[in-house]
Amino acid sequence: MKKIRPDHGHFTGNYSLLRPRYVKYLKLWDKAIYPFVNDPYNPLTFHRSDGILIRPLSIMDTDMGTVPRSVRTLISKDRYLDSYLLHDSGYMAGGWSVSSDDGKTWGHIHASRKTVDLQLRDCIRAQGGSLATRNAIYQAVRRGGGGIWRRRHGA
């Protein structure tokens, strides 16, 4: 009997990444920052398996996933871009726009840093990421994202 893989969620929608600008990162090298614009008519949305819908901010800046060079050699930045965008939005806003009634009403929820990082891991799983990939990225953001979170949210 064939084993059926459970639904781990999926992404729908469209967005634009505009031409990057470059900023000094750690006073060492230039880092590309991309303006993200969510499509107002068909926005990027993650559909969780429990029926919750999650959307990133309508407009924000993103680095398209800050992943250490050691991990980046194994994982393409573009492979999990939708997951990274949702994660960046969670870090910027301290949560996301969510709907639990199939998109009829939306509200903002505040989330802890750990919740935002765990949601990244779940999104990568939904995009077909292996257990090793999910855990490598999750550990990278847990180790490296604390300073960014504290600058924005103080906790």
N, C-alpha and C positions, 0 to 999 in steps of 0.2 A: 504494500500500500504506500502510495506516494505521500510524503510528509508535506503539509501545506505550511508555508512560511507565514507567520502572523504579520499583520499590517503594522509597521513601525511609524507610519505617518508619511506624508509626502508634501512637496512644495507645488504651488501653482502661482501664476501671475508673472508680471513683467516689471522691469525696472531699467534705468539707464545709469551707467557709470560714465561721468564726464571726464574730460581731459585732466590728468593729475597735475597737482602743484607739488613742489618739493620743499620739504622742511628739514632742518637739521635735527638729527636724531642722536641723542646722547653726545652732542657736540662733535660727533665723529664723521658721520656720513649723511648724505641726503636720503630722505625716505619719501616715497610717493604717497600722497594722500588724494583719494578719489572722491569727488562729490557724487553721492548716491541720490538718485531721484526715483522714488517709487511711482509706478504708473497709477494715476488717479482713477482710472477706469477698471483696471485689472491689476491691483497691487500684489506684490510678492506676499504670499501667505503660506504659513506652515500649518498643515492639517494634522493635528495629533491624533493618535489612534483612539483616544478617549472622547473625541468630538470637539475638543477645544481648538479654536483657530487663533494663531498668533501672527501678528504683523510687525515688521520693523517700522521705525519712524518714516515719515513721508520724505524728508530731506535730511541728510546727515553726511558727515565725512567718514570715510572708511579707509583703512590701510589694506583691505581685502585679506585679512587674516594674518596677524603677526605670529609667525611660526618660526622657531629657531632654525638656523641654517642646517643643523644636524638632522632635524625632522624634515625640513623642506626638500632635502635631497631625495627623500623617499616618497614624499607626498606632494603632488602638484597643487599649487595655490588655487588654481581654477577648479579643481575636482570637487571641492566642497564650498564653493563660493557662496551659495545661498545660505548655508549654515553659518559661515563666517559673518555674513551681512546681518543675520538675525542676532548673532552674538554681539557684534559691534553695537547694534542698536540697544541691546539689553544693557551693555556697559554705559552707553551714553545717557540713556533715559532712566536707568535703574529699574527697568522692567519693560513691558511691551503693551501694545494694544491687543486686547483679547476679546473673543466672543465665544459664548457657550451655547448660543442659540442659532447656529448655522449662519452667522453673519448678519442677523437682523439688527442687533445692537452691539456696540463696541464700547469698551471702557479700558482705562489704563490700570494695570496692576503693578505694584512695586514688588521687586524680587530681590533676594539676596544675591551676592556675588556667586555663591556656590550653586544656587538655583540656575542662574544664567549659564554658568559653566556646564552644569549637568544637562541643560537643554541643548547646548552645543553638541555634547556627546550623543544625545538622542537623535538630533538632526543628522549628524554624520552617519549614524546607524541607518536611518531612513534613506540616506543617499547611497547605501551599499557599502559603507566603510567597515572594514574588518574590525574585530575586537582589538587587535594590536594597534591599528590606526586610531581608533576612537580613544583608546587609553593613552597613546602617545600625545595626541593633541590635547586631551583633557589635562594630563599632567603638565604639559607645557603652559597652558593658560593658568593653571592653578599656581604654578611657580612664578610665572612672569607677569600676571595681570593685576596683582595686588596693588602696586603703586598707582596704576591708572585708575582703578576703582576708588582708592582712598582719595586721590586728587579730586575726583568728581563727586563722591558721595560721603567722604569722611569716615567711613566705617570699614 
